[in-house]
Amino acid sequence: PEAFLQEAQVMKKLRHEKLVQLYAVVSEEPIYIVTEFMGQGSLLECLKGEFGALLRLPQLVDFASQIASGMAYVERMNYVHRDLRAANILVGD
């Protein structure tokens, strides 16, 4: 729980259009966070589904650019993601 709460504290500090917005943290058991709704789920789910089969190179490059933009902001704020992968990238509508 301690590491989870520390991660939530970092999320509260980071504000960028390409990062999921943190709205609230419940620090009593059961501990959970409330974030912006990302209707498409993870990038991994999207790529494996019907949507992924329709993607073309320009759209994939755009995804990569958006991810890079968010991660560049995280780095400018002196943080490191440490677990960047498709399953941990959420896709909005």
Biopython code that builds the backbone (N, CA, C, O; Angstrom):
import numpy as np
from Bio.PDB.StructureBuilder import StructureBuilder

atoms = [
    (1, "PRO", "N", (0.815, -1.211, 0.000)),
    (1, "PRO", "CA", (0.000, 0.000, 0.000)),
    (1, "PRO", "C", (0.864, 1.283, 0.000)),
    (1, "PRO", "O", (0.487, 2.288, -0.604)),
    (2, "GLU", "N", (2.004, 1.236, 0.673)),
    (2, "GLU", "CA", (2.859, 2.429, 0.756)),
    (2, "GLU", "C", (3.341, 2.865, -0.623)),
    (2, "GLU", "O", (3.282, 4.049, -0.956)),
    (3, "ALA", "N", (3.814, 1.920, -1.419)),
    (3, "ALA", "CA", (4.302, 2.236, -2.766)),
    (3, "ALA", "C", (3.160, 2.768, -3.643)),
    (3, "ALA", "O", (3.357, 3.692, -4.431)),
    (4, "PHE", "N", (1.986, 2.186, -3.501)),
    (4, "PHE", "CA", (0.810, 2.624, -4.256)),
    (4, "PHE", "C", (0.472, 4.078, -3.924)),
    (4, "PHE", "O", (0.200, 4.875, -4.821)),
    (5, "LEU", "N", (0.490, 4.417, -2.646)),
    (5, "LEU", "CA", (0.174, 5.778, -2.223)),
    (5, "LEU", "C", (1.251, 6.762, -2.677)),
    (5, "LEU", "O", (0.943, 7.901, -3.029)),
    (6, "GLN", "N", (2.513, 6.329, -2.670)),
    (6, "GLN", "CA", (3.591, 7.190, -3.171)),
    (6, "GLN", "C", (3.407, 7.460, -4.664)),
    (6, "GLN", "O", (3.606, 8.584, -5.123)),
    (7, "GLU", "N", (3.031, 6.436, -5.412)),
    (7, "GLU", "CA", (2.781, 6.601, -6.844)),
    (7, "GLU", "C", (1.622, 7.577, -7.075)),
    (7, "GLU", "O", (1.677, 8.402, -7.987)),
    (8, "ALA", "N", (0.592, 7.484, -6.263)),
    (8, "ALA", "CA", (-0.539, 8.397, -6.381)),
    (8, "ALA", "C", (-0.108, 9.839, -6.099)),
    (8, "ALA", "O", (-0.589, 10.769, -6.748)),
    (9, "GLN", "N", (0.790, 10.024, -5.140)),
    (9, "GLN", "CA", (1.299, 11.373, -4.844)),
    (9, "GLN", "C", (2.025, 11.961, -6.052)),
    (9, "GLN", "O", (1.894, 13.149, -6.346)),
    (10, "VAL", "N", (2.784, 11.128, -6.740)),
    (10, "VAL", "CA", (3.476, 11.581, -7.950)),
    (10, "VAL", "C", (2.454, 11.931, -9.024)),
    (10, "VAL", "O", (2.575, 12.961, -9.687)),
    (11, "MET", "N", (1.448, 11.076, -9.198)),
    (11, "MET", "CA", (0.409, 11.327, -10.208)),
    (11, "MET", "C", (-0.293, 12.662, -9.962)),
    (11, "MET", "O", (-0.644, 13.362, -10.912)),
    (12, "LYS", "N", (-0.497, 13.016, -8.699)),
    (12, "LYS", "CA", (-1.161, 14.279, -8.376)),
    (12, "LYS", "C", (-0.340, 15.478, -8.850)),
    (12, "LYS", "O", (-0.905, 16.514, -9.199)),
    (13, "LYS", "N", (0.976, 15.346, -8.866)),
    (13, "LYS", "CA", (1.857, 16.443, -9.258)),
    (13, "LYS", "C", (1.933, 16.616, -10.775)),
    (13, "LYS", "O", (2.199, 17.717, -11.258)),
    (14, "LEU", "N", (1.701, 15.546, -11.526)),
    (14, "LEU", "CA", (1.899, 15.572, -12.971)),
    (14, "LEU", "C", (0.614, 15.958, -13.691)),
    (14, "LEU", "O", (-0.404, 15.277, -13.571)),
    (15, "ARG", "N", (0.668, 17.054, -14.437)),
    (15, "ARG", "CA", (-0.489, 17.543, -15.195)),
    (15, "ARG", "C", (-0.060, 17.757, -16.644)),
    (15, "ARG", "O", (0.718, 18.662, -16.946)),
    (16, "HIS", "N", (-0.568, 16.926, -17.519)),
    (16, "HIS", "CA", (-0.226, 17.021, -18.940)),
    (16, "HIS", "C", (-1.372, 16.428, -19.736)),
    (16, "HIS", "O", (-2.018, 15.479, -19.290)),
    (17, "GLU", "N", (-1.625, 16.981, -20.908)),
    (17, "GLU", "CA", (-2.757, 16.520, -21.717)),
    (17, "GLU", "C", (-2.642, 15.060, -22.150)),
    (17, "GLU", "O", (-3.653, 14.450, -22.497)),
    (18, "LYS", "N", (-1.447, 14.489, -22.140)),
    (18, "LYS", "CA", (-1.258, 13.093, -22.565)),
    (18, "LYS", "C", (-1.104, 12.135, -21.391)),
    (18, "LYS", "O", (-0.798, 10.959, -21.590)),
    (19, "LEU", "N", (-1.313, 12.622, -20.174)),
    (19, "LEU", "CA", (-1.276, 11.763, -18.990)),
    (19, "LEU", "C", (-2.677, 11.661, -18.404)),
    (19, "LEU", "O", (-3.435, 12.631, -18.414)),
    (20, "VAL", "N", (-3.016, 10.490, -17.897)),
    (20, "VAL", "CA", (-4.324, 10.276, -17.271)),
    (20, "VAL", "C", (-4.416, 11.155, -16.023)),
    (20, "VAL", "O", (-3.513, 11.164, -15.186)),
    (21, "GLN", "N", (-5.513, 11.885, -15.915)),
    (21, "GLN", "CA", (-5.724, 12.795, -14.797)),
    (21, "GLN", "C", (-6.156, 12.029, -13.542)),
    (21, "GLN", "O", (-7.085, 11.223, -13.594)),
    (22, "LEU", "N", (-5.488, 12.280, -12.430)),
    (22, "LEU", "CA", (-5.859, 11.704, -11.144)),
    (22, "LEU", "C", (-6.868, 12.637, -10.474)),
    (22, "LEU", "O", (-6.616, 13.835, -10.345)),
    (23, "TYR", "N", (-8.005, 12.091, -10.048)),
    (23, "TYR", "CA", (-9.037, 12.902, -9.400)),
    (23, "TYR", "C", (-9.050, 12.755, -7.883)),
    (23, "TYR", "O", (-9.244, 13.738, -7.168)),
    (24, "ALA", "N", (-8.847, 11.538, -7.386)),
    (24, "ALA", "CA", (-8.928, 11.332, -5.940)),
    (24, "ALA", "C", (-8.171, 10.073, -5.543)),
    (24, "ALA", "O", (-7.944, 9.171, -6.350)),
    (25, "VAL", "N", (-7.791, 10.046, -4.271)),
    (25, "VAL", "CA", (-7.130, 8.869, -3.695)),
    (25, "VAL", "C", (-7.855, 8.518, -2.407)),
    (25, "VAL", "O", (-8.066, 9.379, -1.553)),
    (26, "VAL", "N", (-8.236, 7.254, -2.265)),
    (26, "VAL", "CA", (-8.824, 6.766, -1.018)),
    (26, "VAL", "C", (-7.720, 5.982, -0.325)),
    (26, "VAL", "O", (-7.305, 4.925, -0.801)),
    (27, "SER", "N", (-7.246, 6.508, 0.806)),
    (27, "SER", "CA", (-6.083, 5.921, 1.457)),
    (27, "SER", "C", (-6.433, 4.924, 2.558)),
    (27, "SER", "O", (-5.543, 4.342, 3.178)),
    (28, "GLU", "N", (-7.728, 4.730, 2.798)),
    (28, "GLU", "CA", (-8.152, 3.720, 3.761)),
    (28, "GLU", "C", (-8.455, 2.430, 3.014)),
    (28, "GLU", "O", (-8.789, 2.463, 1.829)),
    (29, "GLU", "N", (-8.344, 1.303, 3.691)),
    (29, "GLU", "CA", (-8.621, 0.013, 3.058)),
    (29, "GLU", "C", (-10.083, -0.074, 2.652)),
    (29, "GLU", "O", (-10.944, 0.275, 3.460)),
    (30, "PRO", "N", (-10.407, -0.515, 1.461)),
    (30, "PRO", "CA", (-9.479, -0.833, 0.377)),
    (30, "PRO", "C", (-8.972, 0.448, -0.291)),
    (30, "PRO", "O", (-9.747, 1.354, -0.595)),
    (31, "ILE", "N", (-7.678, 0.503, -0.510)),
    (31, "ILE", "CA", (-7.046, 1.667, -1.126)),
    (31, "ILE", "C", (-7.318, 1.638, -2.629)),
    (31, "ILE", "O", (-7.189, 0.597, -3.274)),
    (32, "TYR", "N", (-7.698, 2.796, -3.180)),
    (32, "TYR", "CA", (-7.878, 2.893, -4.622)),
    (32, "TYR", "C", (-7.735, 4.339, -5.074)),
    (32, "TYR", "O", (-7.751, 5.266, -4.264)),
    (33, "ILE", "N", (-7.596, 4.511, -6.385)),
    (33, "ILE", "CA", (-7.513, 5.844, -6.961)),
    (33, "ILE", "C", (-8.662, 6.036, -7.945)),
    (33, "ILE", "O", (-9.171, 5.075, -8.521)),
    (34, "VAL", "N", (-9.057, 7.285, -8.128)),
    (34, "VAL", "CA", (-10.093, 7.635, -9.098)),
    (34, "VAL", "C", (-9.416, 8.485, -10.164)),
    (34, "VAL", "O", (-8.837, 9.530, -9.868)),
    (35, "THR", "N", (-9.497, 8.019, -11.417)),
    (35, "THR", "CA", (-8.841, 8.723, -12.514)),
    (35, "THR", "C", (-9.848, 9.066, -13.606)),
    (35, "THR", "O", (-11.000, 8.633, -13.594)),
    (36, "GLU", "N", (-9.366, 9.846, -14.527)),
    (36, "GLU", "CA", (-10.106, 10.154, -15.744)),
    (36, "GLU", "C", (-10.505, 8.841, -16.432)),
    (36, "GLU", "O", (-9.726, 7.889, -16.456)),
    (37, "PHE", "N", (-11.714, 8.798, -16.985)),
    (37, "PHE", "CA", (-12.180, 7.596, -17.678)),
    (37, "PHE", "C", (-11.526, 7.496, -19.049)),
    (37, "PHE", "O", (-11.571, 8.441, -19.836)),
    (38, "MET", "N", (-10.925, 6.358, -19.328)),
    (38, "MET", "CA", (-10.281, 6.112, -20.616)),
    (38, "MET", "C", (-11.046, 4.985, -21.288)),
    (38, "MET", "O", (-10.775, 3.809, -21.049)),
    (39, "GLY", "N", (-12.003, 5.352, -22.131)),
    (39, "GLY", "CA", (-13.006, 4.447, -22.669)),
    (39, "GLY", "C", (-12.520, 3.304, -23.538)),
    (39, "GLY", "O", (-13.235, 2.316, -23.703)),
    (40, "GLN", "N", (-11.333, 3.410, -24.094)),
    (40, "GLN", "CA", (-10.850, 2.344, -24.976)),
    (40, "GLN", "C", (-9.993, 1.307, -24.256)),
    (40, "GLN", "O", (-9.557, 0.335, -24.872)),
    (41, "GLY", "N", (-9.746, 1.502, -22.965)),
    (41, "GLY", "CA", (-8.931, 0.547, -22.217)),
    (41, "GLY", "C", (-7.454, 0.717, -22.525)),
    (41, "GLY", "O", (-7.008, 1.807, -22.880)),
    (42, "SER", "N", (-6.708, -0.351, -22.388)),
    (42, "SER", "CA", (-5.261, -0.267, -22.597)),
    (42, "SER", "C", (-4.919, -0.294, -24.085)),
    (42, "SER", "O", (-5.694, -0.779, -24.909)),
    (43, "LEU", "N", (-3.750, 0.235, -24.405)),
    (43, "LEU", "CA", (-3.272, 0.190, -25.786)),
    (43, "LEU", "C", (-3.125, -1.259, -26.237)),
    (43, "LEU", "O", (-3.396, -1.579, -27.395)),
    (44, "LEU", "N", (-2.702, -2.125, -25.342)),
    (44, "LEU", "CA", (-2.568, -3.539, -25.689)),
    (44, "LEU", "C", (-3.905, -4.127, -26.123)),
    (44, "LEU", "O", (-3.978, -4.824, -27.136)),
    (45, "GLU", "N", (-4.963, -3.849, -25.362)),
    (45, "GLU", "CA", (-6.303, -4.339, -25.723)),
    (45, "GLU", "C", (-6.734, -3.790, -27.072)),
    (45, "GLU", "O", (-7.294, -4.515, -27.895)),
    (46, "CYS", "N", (-6.471, -2.508, -27.298)),
    (46, "CYS", "CA", (-6.845, -1.884, -28.575)),
    (46, "CYS", "C", (-6.119, -2.522, -29.744)),
    (46, "CYS", "O", (-6.726, -2.809, -30.776)),
    (47, "LEU", "N", (-4.827, -2.745, -29.588)),
    (47, "LEU", "CA", (-4.030, -3.301, -30.680)),
    (47, "LEU", "C", (-4.419, -4.742, -30.994)),
    (47, "LEU", "O", (-4.342, -5.172, -32.145)),
    (48, "LYS", "N", (-4.833, -5.483, -29.978)),
    (48, "LYS", "CA", (-5.220, -6.880, -30.189)),
    (48, "LYS", "C", (-6.634, -7.029, -30.759)),
    (48, "LYS", "O", (-6.968, -8.070, -31.325)),
    (49, "GLY", "N", (-7.452, -6.006, -30.614)),
    (49, "GLY", "CA", (-8.844, -6.076, -31.046)),
    (49, "GLY", "C", (-9.050, -5.641, -32.479)),
    (49, "GLY", "O", (-8.095, -5.454, -33.232)),
    (50, "GLU", "N", (-10.318, -5.481, -32.848)),
    (50, "GLU", "CA", (-10.688, -5.063, -34.203)),
    (50, "GLU", "C", (-10.098, -3.701, -34.557)),
    (50, "GLU", "O", (-9.664, -3.478, -35.687)),
    (51, "PHE", "N", (-10.086, -2.802, -33.589)),
    (51, "PHE", "CA", (-9.539, -1.464, -33.802)),
    (51, "PHE", "C", (-8.078, -1.553, -34.252)),
    (51, "PHE", "O", (-7.662, -0.844, -35.167)),
    (52, "GLY", "N", (-7.311, -2.420, -33.608)),
    (52, "GLY", "CA", (-5.896, -2.571, -33.941)),
    (52, "GLY", "C", (-5.671, -3.068, -35.349)),
    (52, "GLY", "O", (-4.705, -2.677, -36.005)),
    (53, "ALA", "N", (-6.556, -3.929, -35.817)),
    (53, "ALA", "CA", (-6.413, -4.474, -37.170)),
    (53, "ALA", "C", (-6.617, -3.397, -38.236)),
    (53, "ALA", "O", (-6.129, -3.531, -39.358)),
    (54, "LEU", "N", (-7.334, -2.335, -37.888)),
    (54, "LEU", "CA", (-7.619, -1.264, -38.833)),
    (54, "LEU", "C", (-6.563, -0.166, -38.842)),
    (54, "LEU", "O", (-6.557, 0.683, -39.734)),
    (55, "LEU", "N", (-5.673, -0.177, -37.859)),
    (55, "LEU", "CA", (-4.670, 0.884, -37.759)),
    (55, "LEU", "C", (-3.636, 0.794, -38.873)),
    (55, "LEU", "O", (-3.204, -0.289, -39.269)),
    (56, "ARG", "N", (-3.262, 1.954, -39.356)),
    (56, "ARG", "CA", (-2.228, 2.048, -40.385)),
    (56, "ARG", "C", (-1.036, 2.794, -39.806)),
    (56, "ARG", "O", (-1.122, 3.372, -38.723)),
    (57, "LEU", "N", (0.059, 2.780, -40.523)),
    (57, "LEU", "CA", (1.306, 3.360, -40.040)),
    (57, "LEU", "C", (1.159, 4.812, -39.556)),
    (57, "LEU", "O", (1.675, 5.128, -38.484)),
    (58, "PRO", "N", (0.490, 5.702, -40.283)),
    (58, "PRO", "CA", (0.371, 7.080, -39.772)),
    (58, "PRO", "C", (-0.307, 7.158, -38.397)),
    (58, "PRO", "O", (0.080, 7.976, -37.563)),
    (59, "GLN", "N", (-1.307, 6.318, -38.162)),
    (59, "GLN", "CA", (-1.987, 6.315, -36.863)),
    (59, "GLN", "C", (-1.072, 5.763, -35.776)),
    (59, "GLN", "O", (-1.068, 6.270, -34.654)),
    (60, "LEU", "N", (-0.301, 4.732, -36.097)),
    (60, "LEU", "CA", (0.636, 4.171, -35.127)),
    (60, "LEU", "C", (1.724, 5.178, -34.778)),
    (60, "LEU", "O", (2.127, 5.284, -33.620)),
    (61, "VAL", "N", (2.198, 5.913, -35.774)),
    (61, "VAL", "CA", (3.197, 6.958, -35.527)),
    (61, "VAL", "C", (2.601, 8.043, -34.636)),
    (61, "VAL", "O", (3.283, 8.557, -33.750)),
    (62, "ASP", "N", (1.326, 8.399, -34.863)),
    (62, "ASP", "CA", (0.658, 9.394, -34.021)),
    (62, "ASP", "C", (0.562, 8.903, -32.580)),
    (62, "ASP", "O", (0.817, 9.671, -31.653)),
    (63, "PHE", "N", (0.199, 7.640, -32.375)),
    (63, "PHE", "CA", (0.174, 7.062, -31.018)),
    (63, "PHE", "C", (1.540, 7.201, -30.369)),
    (63, "PHE", "O", (1.653, 7.662, -29.234)),
    (64, "ALA", "N", (2.585, 6.796, -31.101)),
    (64, "ALA", "CA", (3.944, 6.855, -30.562)),
    (64, "ALA", "C", (4.316, 8.291, -30.192)),
    (64, "ALA", "O", (4.956, 8.522, -29.167)),
    (65, "SER", "N", (3.919, 9.247, -31.020)),
    (65, "SER", "CA", (4.207, 10.654, -30.755)),
    (65, "SER", "C", (3.513, 11.135, -29.482)),
    (65, "SER", "O", (4.108, 11.856, -28.682)),
    (66, "GLN", "N", (2.257, 10.736, -29.297)),
    (66, "GLN", "CA", (1.520, 11.127, -28.097)),
    (66, "GLN", "C", (2.142, 10.529, -26.840)),
    (66, "GLN", "O", (2.254, 11.198, -25.813)),
    (67, "ILE", "N", (2.545, 9.265, -26.931)),
    (67, "ILE", "CA", (3.200, 8.603, -25.801)),
    (67, "ILE", "C", (4.519, 9.299, -25.488)),
    (67, "ILE", "O", (4.829, 9.552, -24.324)),
    (68, "ALA", "N", (5.291, 9.607, -26.519)),
    (68, "ALA", "CA", (6.579, 10.286, -26.336)),
    (68, "ALA", "C", (6.378, 11.660, -25.701)),
    (68, "ALA", "O", (7.175, 12.075, -24.860)),
    (69, "SER", "N", (5.323, 12.365, -26.094)),
    (69, "SER", "CA", (5.038, 13.680, -25.522)),
    (69, "SER", "C", (4.787, 13.576, -24.017)),
    (69, "SER", "O", (5.329, 14.355, -23.233)),
    (70, "GLY", "N", (3.969, 12.617, -23.629)),
    (70, "GLY", "CA", (3.688, 12.411, -22.202)),
    (70, "GLY", "C", (4.922, 11.997, -21.429)),
    (70, "GLY", "O", (5.154, 12.485, -20.323)),
    (71, "MET", "N", (5.714, 11.107, -21.995)),
    (71, "MET", "CA", (6.917, 10.638, -21.301)),
    (71, "MET", "C", (7.997, 11.718, -21.244)),
    (71, "MET", "O", (8.761, 11.773, -20.280)),
    (72, "ALA", "N", (8.071, 12.574, -22.262)),
    (72, "ALA", "CA", (9.026, 13.692, -22.235)),
    (72, "ALA", "C", (8.665, 14.645, -21.093)),
    (72, "ALA", "O", (9.549, 15.158, -20.407)),
    (73, "TYR", "N", (7.368, 14.879, -20.890)),
    (73, "TYR", "CA", (6.928, 15.716, -19.776)),
    (73, "TYR", "C", (7.325, 15.077, -18.444)),
    (73, "TYR", "O", (7.854, 15.755, -17.563)),
    (74, "VAL", "N", (7.072, 13.786, -18.300)),
    (74, "VAL", "CA", (7.432, 13.073, -17.066)),
    (74, "VAL", "C", (8.927, 13.236, -16.794)),
    (74, "VAL", "O", (9.332, 13.486, -15.659)),
    (75, "GLU", "N", (9.740, 13.096, -17.831)),
    (75, "GLU", "CA", (11.189, 13.218, -17.678)),
    (75, "GLU", "C", (11.575, 14.654, -17.307)),
    (75, "GLU", "O", (12.449, 14.855, -16.464)),
    (76, "ARG", "N", (10.933, 15.657, -17.926)),
    (76, "ARG", "CA", (11.215, 17.060, -17.589)),
    (76, "ARG", "C", (10.898, 17.353, -16.125)),
    (76, "ARG", "O", (11.525, 18.214, -15.508)),
    (77, "MET", "N", (9.931, 16.640, -15.581)),
    (77, "MET", "CA", (9.558, 16.811, -14.178)),
    (77, "MET", "C", (10.440, 15.971, -13.250)),
    (77, "MET", "O", (10.201, 15.904, -12.045)),
    (78, "ASN", "N", (11.458, 15.332, -13.827)),
    (78, "ASN", "CA", (12.446, 14.520, -13.090)),
    (78, "ASN", "C", (11.882, 13.229, -12.506)),
    (78, "ASN", "O", (12.253, 12.812, -11.409)),
    (79, "TYR", "N", (10.983, 12.609, -13.256)),
    (79, "TYR", "CA", (10.453, 11.303, -12.881)),
    (79, "TYR", "C", (10.733, 10.319, -14.015)),
    (79, "TYR", "O", (10.999, 10.719, -15.149)),
    (80, "VAL", "N", (10.670, 9.028, -13.692)),
    (80, "VAL", "CA", (10.834, 7.963, -14.675)),
    (80, "VAL", "C", (9.650, 7.023, -14.520)),
    (80, "VAL", "O", (9.281, 6.677, -13.398)),
    (81, "HIS", "N", (9.050, 6.603, -15.628)),
    (81, "HIS", "CA", (7.873, 5.731, -15.554)),
    (81, "HIS", "C", (8.217, 4.353, -14.993)),
    (81, "HIS", "O", (7.494, 3.864, -14.125)),
    (82, "ARG", "N", (9.261, 3.725, -15.439)),
    (82, "ARG", "CA", (9.782, 2.429, -14.996)),
    (82, "ARG", "C", (8.987, 1.206, -15.458)),
    (82, "ARG", "O", (9.464, 0.083, -15.292)),
    (83, "ASP", "N", (7.806, 1.380, -16.027)),
    (83, "ASP", "CA", (7.060, 0.216, -16.515)),
    (83, "ASP", "C", (6.216, 0.604, -17.730)),
    (83, "ASP", "O", (5.021, 0.318, -17.790)),
    (84, "LEU", "N", (6.859, 1.256, -18.689)),
    (84, "LEU", "CA", (6.153, 1.700, -19.882)),
    (84, "LEU", "C", (5.983, 0.532, -20.838)),
    (84, "LEU", "O", (6.956, -0.017, -21.354)),
    (85, "ARG", "N", (4.729, 0.163, -21.066)),
    (85, "ARG", "CA", (4.383, -0.924, -21.989)),
    (85, "ARG", "C", (2.937, -0.751, -22.400)),
    (85, "ARG", "O", (2.185, -0.023, -21.753)),
    (86, "ALA", "N", (2.549, -1.410, -23.462)),
    (86, "ALA", "CA", (1.210, -1.232, -24.034)),
    (86, "ALA", "C", (0.100, -1.510, -23.018)),
    (86, "ALA", "O", (-0.943, -0.856, -23.056)),
    (87, "ALA", "N", (0.303, -2.455, -22.125)),
    (87, "ALA", "CA", (-0.725, -2.775, -21.132)),
    (87, "ALA", "C", (-0.913, -1.644, -20.123)),
    (87, "ALA", "O", (-1.953, -1.567, -19.469)),
    (88, "ASN", "N", (0.084, -0.762, -19.989)),
    (88, "ASN", "CA", (0.014, 0.329, -19.024)),
    (88, "ASN", "C", (-0.274, 1.682, -19.658)),
    (88, "ASN", "O", (-0.204, 2.711, -18.986)),
    (89, "ILE", "N", (-0.594, 1.687, -20.934)),
    (89, "ILE", "CA", (-0.960, 2.923, -21.634)),
    (89, "ILE", "C", (-2.458, 2.867, -21.878)),
    (89, "ILE", "O", (-2.958, 1.939, -22.514)),
    (90, "LEU", "N", (-3.172, 3.865, -21.369)),
    (90, "LEU", "CA", (-4.624, 3.890, -21.520)),
    (90, "LEU", "C", (-5.012, 4.778, -22.687)),
    (90, "LEU", "O", (-4.389, 5.810, -22.934)),
    (91, "VAL", "N", (-6.054, 4.361, -23.405)),
    (91, "VAL", "CA", (-6.487, 5.045, -24.621)),
    (91, "VAL", "C", (-7.877, 5.631, -24.390)),
    (91, "VAL", "O", (-8.808, 4.929, -23.994)),
    (92, "GLY", "N", (-7.995, 6.930, -24.645)),
    (92, "GLY", "CA", (-9.282, 7.609, -24.510)),
    (92, "GLY", "C", (-10.091, 7.489, -25.787)),
    (92, "GLY", "O", (-9.689, 6.810, -26.732)),
    (93, "ASP", "N", (-11.223, 8.147, -25.802)),
    (93, "ASP", "CA", (-12.106, 8.107, -26.976)),
    (93, "ASP", "C", (-11.651, 9.031, -28.082)),
    (93, "ASP", "O", (-12.294, 9.103, -29.129)),
]
sb = StructureBuilder()
sb.init_structure("model")
sb.init_model(0)
sb.init_chain("A")
sb.init_seg("    ")
for serial, (resi, resn, name, xyz) in enumerate(atoms, 1):
    if name == "N":
        sb.init_residue(resn, " ", resi, " ")
    sb.init_atom(name, np.array(xyz, "f"), 0.0, 1.0, " ", f" {name:<3s}", serial, name[0])
structure = sb.get_structure()
